[in-house]
């Protein structure tokens, strides 16, 4: 873990920040001294996480936001600036996913995931990037991917395609905005249990055990490990890292990956 105070004075916005990986990152950033803005479509998920940060002595603002809607993203920027006067860190964590064979995926199912993951990440990056550029003090943008963005993920063509787009976006913005002092990176987690995506992708104990056996380290990752990696990448310790995708999967993608859709369907 990084030492307390590493992010003192920084303001971090985390989309999908009320639960799961988003909540874990928000809590770690707050421990390191950052003020947090938590965004999510579901308002009921936000306030408990924001309250937890405040109870630990931190500062947190909850702003219900649908990242698919540019006007709501603009309102998120406005609320952030009204409360804290600046933004230093953006974490694009909001996502949606479900298992479905490509031939069975409806146009609406495709749009729903691509709209959140790819469009939402762009809308947030553009809106907050503009503020960072105008302020002329740099910034950090971090997006949460998945290893199947480059390995392929049968049953997740919508998510894999969208995440691959975010990977390209990450590298493009890293080059384009480096002159403004804005670093843009990503993390590609493997199998990390959460309340949401985990149950959607690995819905039964047998599939979960197959996934665990496919990981060279022999275990799943933890939310805290993801939060630690995220904190490092948005901290001054990573000031020379730009355009990087950090894989956090115990080596799983080097083998067969953690999603065995064909096995679970048989």
C-alpha positions as a LaTeX table, in Angstrom:
\begin{tabular}{lrrr}
\hline
Residue & $x$ (\AA) & $y$ (\AA) & $z$ (\AA) \\
\hline
Unk1 & 0.00 & 0.00 & 0.00 \\
Unk2 & 1.08 & 3.58 & $-0.64$ \\
Unk3 & 1.68 & 5.80 & 2.40 \\
Unk4 & $-1.15$ & 7.95 & 3.72 \\
Unk5 & $-1.01$ & 11.46 & 2.34 \\
Unk6 & 0.12 & 10.37 & $-1.13$ \\
Unk7 & $-2.98$ & 11.96 & $-2.70$ \\
Unk8 & $-3.42$ & 14.86 & $-0.28$ \\
Unk9 & $-5.22$ & 17.80 & $-1.89$ \\
Unk10 & $-6.29$ & 15.79 & $-4.93$ \\
Unk11 & $-9.89$ & 15.45 & $-6.16$ \\
Unk12 & $-10.82$ & 12.12 & $-7.72$ \\
Unk13 & $-13.98$ & 11.23 & $-9.64$ \\
Unk14 & $-14.89$ & 7.53 & $-9.79$ \\
Unk15 & $-17.73$ & 6.39 & $-12.04$ \\
Unk16 & $-19.48$ & 3.27 & $-10.87$ \\
Unk17 & $-18.04$ & 4.34 & $-7.54$ \\
Unk18 & $-20.72$ & 3.13 & $-5.14$ \\
Unk19 & $-20.08$ & $-0.61$ & $-5.21$ \\
Unk20 & $-17.53$ & $-3.29$ & $-6.08$ \\
Unk21 & $-14.24$ & $-2.23$ & $-7.60$ \\
Unk22 & $-15.29$ & 1.42 & $-7.78$ \\
Unk23 & $-16.02$ & 1.54 & $-4.07$ \\
Unk24 & $-12.72$ & $-0.20$ & $-3.27$ \\
Unk25 & $-10.76$ & 2.34 & $-5.31$ \\
Unk26 & $-12.65$ & 5.26 & $-3.80$ \\
Unk27 & $-11.96$ & 4.06 & $-0.25$ \\
Unk28 & $-8.25$ & 3.63 & $-1.01$ \\
Unk29 & $-7.96$ & 7.05 & $-2.65$ \\
Unk30 & $-9.68$ & 8.59 & 0.38 \\
Unk31 & $-7.24$ & 6.79 & 2.72 \\
Unk32 & $-4.43$ & 8.40 & 0.75 \\
Unk33 & $-5.93$ & 11.86 & 1.25 \\
Unk34 & $-8.00$ & 12.51 & $-1.87$ \\
Unk35 & $-11.48$ & 14.02 & $-1.88$ \\
Unk36 & $-13.92$ & 11.80 & $-3.76$ \\
Unk37 & $-16.79$ & 12.32 & $-6.16$ \\
Unk38 & $-18.78$ & 9.11 & $-6.65$ \\
Unk39 & $-20.99$ & 8.70 & $-9.70$ \\
Unk40 & $-23.44$ & 5.93 & $-10.62$ \\
Unk41 & $-26.77$ & 5.49 & $-12.36$ \\
Unk42 & $-28.24$ & 3.99 & $-9.20$ \\
Unk43 & $-28.42$ & 6.65 & $-6.53$ \\
Unk44 & $-29.06$ & 4.14 & $-3.75$ \\
Unk45 & $-25.56$ & 2.73 & $-4.23$ \\
Unk46 & $-23.79$ & 6.05 & $-3.86$ \\
Unk47 & $-24.66$ & 7.55 & $-0.51$ \\
Unk48 & $-23.64$ & 4.52 & 1.62 \\
Unk49 & $-20.17$ & 4.57 & 0.04 \\
Unk50 & $-19.89$ & 8.35 & 0.40 \\
Unk51 & $-21.02$ & 8.09 & 4.03 \\
Unk52 & $-18.37$ & 5.44 & 4.70 \\
Unk53 & $-15.66$ & 7.74 & 3.38 \\
Unk54 & $-16.92$ & 10.61 & 5.55 \\
Unk55 & $-17.08$ & 8.38 & 8.63 \\
Unk56 & $-13.41$ & 7.58 & 8.06 \\
Unk57 & $-12.58$ & 11.27 & 8.06 \\
Unk58 & $-12.58$ & 11.85 & 4.30 \\
Unk59 & $-14.55$ & 14.12 & 1.99 \\
Unk60 & $-17.00$ & 12.65 & $-0.49$ \\
Unk61 & $-19.77$ & 13.83 & $-2.81$ \\
Unk62 & $-22.35$ & 11.50 & $-4.38$ \\
Unk63 & $-23.71$ & 12.54 & $-7.79$ \\
Unk64 & $-26.21$ & 10.23 & $-9.55$ \\
Unk65 & $-25.04$ & 10.11 & $-13.16$ \\
Unk66 & $-25.78$ & 8.09 & $-16.28$ \\
Unk67 & $-22.50$ & 8.26 & $-18.19$ \\
Unk68 & $-24.36$ & 7.45 & $-21.41$ \\
Unk69 & $-25.90$ & 10.92 & $-21.29$ \\
Unk70 & $-23.43$ & 13.74 & $-22.11$ \\
Unk71 & $-25.60$ & 16.32 & $-20.37$ \\
Unk72 & $-25.51$ & 14.30 & $-17.14$ \\
Unk73 & $-21.73$ & 14.00 & $-17.44$ \\
Unk74 & $-21.52$ & 17.78 & $-17.84$ \\
Unk75 & $-23.61$ & 18.13 & $-14.67$ \\
Unk76 & $-21.19$ & 15.78 & $-12.89$ \\
Unk77 & $-18.33$ & 18.11 & $-13.87$ \\
Unk78 & $-20.28$ & 21.12 & $-12.64$ \\
Unk79 & $-21.10$ & 19.48 & $-9.29$ \\
Unk80 & $-17.46$ & 18.44 & $-8.85$ \\
Unk81 & $-16.18$ & 21.96 & $-9.49$ \\
Unk82 & $-18.89$ & 23.52 & $-7.32$ \\
Unk83 & $-17.97$ & 21.30 & $-4.37$ \\
Unk84 & $-14.20$ & 21.02 & $-4.70$ \\
Unk85 & $-13.14$ & 23.64 & $-7.26$ \\
Unk86 & $-10.92$ & 21.29 & $-9.25$ \\
Unk87 & $-10.50$ & 17.78 & $-10.62$ \\
Unk88 & $-7.21$ & 15.90 & $-10.70$ \\
Unk89 & $-8.16$ & 12.26 & $-11.24$ \\
Unk90 & $-10.85$ & 10.50 & $-13.26$ \\
Unk91 & $-11.47$ & 6.77 & $-13.00$ \\
Unk92 & $-13.68$ & 5.35 & $-15.76$ \\
Unk93 & $-15.09$ & 2.32 & $-13.97$ \\
Unk94 & $-18.79$ & 2.34 & $-14.92$ \\
Unk95 & $-19.63$ & $-0.77$ & $-16.95$ \\
Unk96 & $-22.30$ & $-3.28$ & $-17.85$ \\
Unk97 & $-22.01$ & $-6.92$ & $-18.85$ \\
Unk98 & $-23.87$ & $-10.19$ & $-19.23$ \\
Unk99 & $-23.17$ & $-13.53$ & $-20.89$ \\
Unk100 & $-24.74$ & $-14.02$ & $-24.32$ \\
Unk101 & $-23.70$ & $-15.79$ & $-27.50$ \\
Unk102 & $-23.07$ & $-13.37$ & $-30.36$ \\
Unk103 & $-25.79$ & $-14.90$ & $-32.52$ \\
Unk104 & $-28.33$ & $-14.40$ & $-29.73$ \\
Unk105 & $-27.34$ & $-10.85$ & $-28.78$ \\
Unk106 & $-30.03$ & $-8.29$ & $-29.57$ \\
Unk107 & $-29.22$ & $-4.84$ & $-30.99$ \\
Unk108 & $-30.45$ & $-3.32$ & $-27.74$ \\
Unk109 & $-28.19$ & $-5.61$ & $-25.70$ \\
Unk110 & $-25.23$ & $-4.61$ & $-27.84$ \\
Unk111 & $-26.03$ & $-0.90$ & $-27.54$ \\
Unk112 & $-26.62$ & $-1.07$ & $-23.79$ \\
Unk113 & $-23.11$ & $-2.33$ & $-23.02$ \\
Unk114 & $-21.23$ & $-0.37$ & $-25.70$ \\
Unk115 & $-23.05$ & 2.81 & $-24.67$ \\
Unk116 & $-21.94$ & 2.53 & $-21.04$ \\
Unk117 & $-18.43$ & 1.18 & $-21.54$ \\
Unk118 & $-17.20$ & 2.90 & $-24.70$ \\
Unk119 & $-19.38$ & 5.99 & $-25.13$ \\
Unk120 & $-19.57$ & 6.68 & $-21.40$ \\
Unk121 & $-15.80$ & 6.48 & $-21.04$ \\
Unk122 & $-15.35$ & 8.93 & $-23.91$ \\
Unk123 & $-17.98$ & 11.36 & $-22.62$ \\
Unk124 & $-16.36$ & 11.40 & $-19.16$ \\
Unk125 & $-12.80$ & 11.59 & $-20.48$ \\
Unk126 & $-13.68$ & 14.45 & $-22.82$ \\
Unk127 & $-15.60$ & 16.45 & $-20.20$ \\
Unk128 & $-13.05$ & 16.09 & $-17.41$ \\
Unk129 & $-10.12$ & 16.27 & $-19.81$ \\
Unk130 & $-11.30$ & 19.68 & $-20.93$ \\
Unk131 & $-11.24$ & 20.89 & $-17.35$ \\
Unk132 & $-7.75$ & 19.50 & $-16.80$ \\
Unk133 & $-6.52$ & 21.16 & $-19.99$ \\
Unk134 & $-8.10$ & 24.50 & $-19.08$ \\
Unk135 & $-6.64$ & 24.42 & $-15.55$ \\
Unk136 & $-3.13$ & 23.80 & $-16.94$ \\
Unk137 & $-2.01$ & 21.67 & $-13.99$ \\
Unk138 & $-2.24$ & 18.24 & $-15.59$ \\
Unk139 & $-4.28$ & 15.29 & $-14.42$ \\
Unk140 & $-4.65$ & 11.52 & $-14.48$ \\
Unk141 & $-7.26$ & 9.40 & $-16.22$ \\
Unk142 & $-7.55$ & 5.70 & $-15.48$ \\
Unk143 & $-9.94$ & 3.28 & $-17.21$ \\
Unk144 & $-10.87$ & $-0.22$ & $-16.09$ \\
Unk145 & $-10.64$ & $-2.77$ & $-18.91$ \\
Unk146 & $-10.65$ & $-6.58$ & $-19.01$ \\
Unk147 & $-8.09$ & $-8.98$ & $-20.43$ \\
Unk148 & $-10.60$ & $-10.29$ & $-22.96$ \\
Unk149 & $-10.27$ & $-6.92$ & $-24.70$ \\
Unk150 & $-7.28$ & $-8.49$ & $-26.49$ \\
Unk151 & $-7.68$ & $-12.22$ & $-25.93$ \\
Unk152 & $-11.32$ & $-12.33$ & $-26.97$ \\
Unk153 & $-14.08$ & $-13.49$ & $-24.65$ \\
Unk154 & $-16.72$ & $-15.86$ & $-26.02$ \\
Unk155 & $-20.08$ & $-14.80$ & $-24.62$ \\
Unk156 & $-18.94$ & $-11.21$ & $-24.06$ \\
Unk157 & $-18.63$ & $-9.83$ & $-27.59$ \\
Unk158 & $-20.36$ & $-6.57$ & $-26.59$ \\
Unk159 & $-18.13$ & $-5.98$ & $-23.57$ \\
Unk160 & $-14.94$ & $-7.23$ & $-25.23$ \\
Unk161 & $-15.48$ & $-4.96$ & $-28.23$ \\
Unk162 & $-16.24$ & $-1.96$ & $-26.04$ \\
Unk163 & $-13.27$ & $-2.59$ & $-23.74$ \\
Unk164 & $-10.99$ & $-2.94$ & $-26.78$ \\
Unk165 & $-12.23$ & 0.46 & $-27.90$ \\
Unk166 & $-11.40$ & 1.91 & $-24.49$ \\
Unk167 & $-7.92$ & 0.41 & $-24.73$ \\
Unk168 & $-7.40$ & 2.22 & $-28.05$ \\
Unk169 & $-8.86$ & 5.38 & $-26.51$ \\
Unk170 & $-6.46$ & 5.12 & $-23.59$ \\
Unk171 & $-3.40$ & 4.94 & $-25.82$ \\
Unk172 & $-4.65$ & 7.65 & $-28.17$ \\
Unk173 & $-5.41$ & 10.12 & $-25.38$ \\
Unk174 & $-2.11$ & 9.28 & $-23.68$ \\
Unk175 & $-0.27$ & 10.60 & $-26.72$ \\
Unk176 & $-2.66$ & 13.43 & $-27.54$ \\
Unk177 & $-2.92$ & 14.88 & $-24.03$ \\
Unk178 & 0.61 & 14.27 & $-22.77$ \\
Unk179 & 1.53 & 17.83 & $-23.75$ \\
Unk180 & $-1.07$ & 19.03 & $-21.26$ \\
Unk181 & 0.48 & 17.02 & $-18.44$ \\
Unk182 & $-2.39$ & 14.52 & $-18.46$ \\
Unk183 & $-1.43$ & 10.87 & $-18.04$ \\
Unk184 & $-3.89$ & 8.26 & $-19.33$ \\
Unk185 & $-3.58$ & 4.61 & $-18.32$ \\
Unk186 & $-5.73$ & 1.54 & $-17.77$ \\
Unk187 & $-5.94$ & $-1.60$ & $-15.66$ \\
Unk188 & $-7.16$ & $-4.91$ & $-17.06$ \\
Unk189 & $-8.34$ & $-7.02$ & $-14.11$ \\
Unk190 & $-8.89$ & $-10.73$ & $-14.38$ \\
Unk191 & $-11.01$ & $-12.71$ & $-11.96$ \\
Unk192 & $-11.79$ & $-10.51$ & $-8.96$ \\
Unk193 & $-14.99$ & $-11.37$ & $-7.07$ \\
Unk194 & $-17.57$ & $-8.57$ & $-6.92$ \\
Unk195 & $-21.28$ & $-8.43$ & $-6.24$ \\
Unk196 & $-22.18$ & $-7.41$ & $-9.78$ \\
Unk197 & $-20.11$ & $-8.58$ & $-12.75$ \\
Unk198 & $-18.80$ & $-11.64$ & $-10.91$ \\
Unk199 & $-22.26$ & $-13.19$ & $-10.52$ \\
Unk200 & $-23.09$ & $-12.37$ & $-14.14$ \\
Unk201 & $-19.97$ & $-13.95$ & $-15.61$ \\
Unk202 & $-19.44$ & $-16.88$ & $-13.22$ \\
Unk203 & $-22.89$ & $-17.88$ & $-12.13$ \\
Unk204 & $-22.31$ & $-21.32$ & $-10.58$ \\
Unk205 & $-19.72$ & $-22.93$ & $-8.27$ \\
Unk206 & $-18.46$ & $-25.32$ & $-10.95$ \\
Unk207 & $-17.70$ & $-22.46$ & $-13.35$ \\
Unk208 & $-16.03$ & $-20.55$ & $-10.52$ \\
Unk209 & $-13.80$ & $-23.51$ & $-9.69$ \\
Unk210 & $-12.82$ & $-23.96$ & $-13.35$ \\
Unk211 & $-11.90$ & $-20.28$ & $-13.46$ \\
Unk212 & $-9.78$ & $-20.56$ & $-10.32$ \\
Unk213 & $-7.87$ & $-23.58$ & $-11.68$ \\
Unk214 & $-7.06$ & $-21.68$ & $-14.89$ \\
Unk215 & $-5.09$ & $-19.01$ & $-12.99$ \\
Unk216 & $-1.36$ & $-19.81$ & $-12.63$ \\
Unk217 & $-1.23$ & $-18.26$ & $-9.15$ \\
Unk218 & $-4.08$ & $-20.56$ & $-8.09$ \\
Unk219 & $-6.35$ & $-17.89$ & $-6.66$ \\
Unk220 & $-8.62$ & $-14.99$ & $-7.53$ \\
Unk221 & $-7.55$ & $-11.40$ & $-7.07$ \\
Unk222 & $-8.94$ & $-9.12$ & $-4.39$ \\
Unk223 & $-10.64$ & $-5.77$ & $-4.65$ \\
Unk224 & $-7.93$ & $-4.26$ & $-2.46$ \\
Unk225 & $-5.23$ & $-5.44$ & $-4.88$ \\
Unk226 & $-7.05$ & $-3.66$ & $-7.69$ \\
Unk227 & $-7.41$ & $-0.55$ & $-5.54$ \\
Unk228 & $-3.69$ & $-0.61$ & $-4.72$ \\
Unk229 & $-2.77$ & $-0.81$ & $-8.41$ \\
Unk230 & $-5.16$ & 2.01 & $-9.28$ \\
Unk231 & $-3.79$ & 4.21 & $-6.51$ \\
Unk232 & $-0.25$ & 3.67 & $-7.77$ \\
Unk233 & $-1.13$ & 4.60 & $-11.35$ \\
Unk234 & $-2.86$ & 7.86 & $-10.36$ \\
Unk235 & $-0.14$ & 8.79 & $-7.85$ \\
Unk236 & 3.12 & 10.75 & $-8.33$ \\
Unk237 & 4.97 & 7.41 & $-8.07$ \\
Unk238 & 3.77 & 6.66 & $-11.62$ \\
Unk239 & 4.51 & 10.04 & $-13.20$ \\
Unk240 & 6.49 & 8.49 & $-16.07$ \\
Unk241 & 3.86 & 5.85 & $-16.89$ \\
Unk242 & 1.59 & 6.91 & $-19.73$ \\
Unk243 & $-0.53$ & 4.92 & $-22.19$ \\
Unk244 & 0.03 & 1.70 & $-20.27$ \\
Unk245 & $-2.43$ & $-1.15$ & $-19.66$ \\
Unk246 & $-1.55$ & $-2.93$ & $-16.43$ \\
Unk247 & $-2.74$ & $-6.54$ & $-16.38$ \\
Unk248 & $-3.89$ & $-7.74$ & $-12.98$ \\
Unk249 & $-4.94$ & $-11.37$ & $-13.40$ \\
Unk250 & $-2.37$ & $-13.68$ & $-11.81$ \\
Unk251 & $-1.08$ & $-14.63$ & $-15.26$ \\
Unk252 & $-4.41$ & $-16.06$ & $-16.41$ \\
Unk253 & $-4.44$ & $-14.48$ & $-19.86$ \\
Unk254 & $-1.10$ & $-16.11$ & $-20.66$ \\
Unk255 & $-2.91$ & $-19.44$ & $-20.43$ \\
Unk256 & $-6.51$ & $-19.94$ & $-21.38$ \\
Unk257 & $-8.11$ & $-16.96$ & $-19.64$ \\
Unk258 & $-10.56$ & $-17.03$ & $-16.78$ \\
Unk259 & $-13.82$ & $-17.12$ & $-18.80$ \\
Unk260 & $-14.69$ & $-20.60$ & $-20.12$ \\
Unk261 & $-18.02$ & $-19.86$ & $-21.76$ \\
Unk262 & $-18.03$ & $-23.02$ & $-23.85$ \\
Unk263 & $-17.45$ & $-25.22$ & $-20.80$ \\
Unk264 & $-20.19$ & $-23.55$ & $-18.77$ \\
Unk265 & $-22.64$ & $-23.90$ & $-21.65$ \\
Unk266 & $-22.14$ & $-27.65$ & $-22.09$ \\
\hline
\end{tabular}
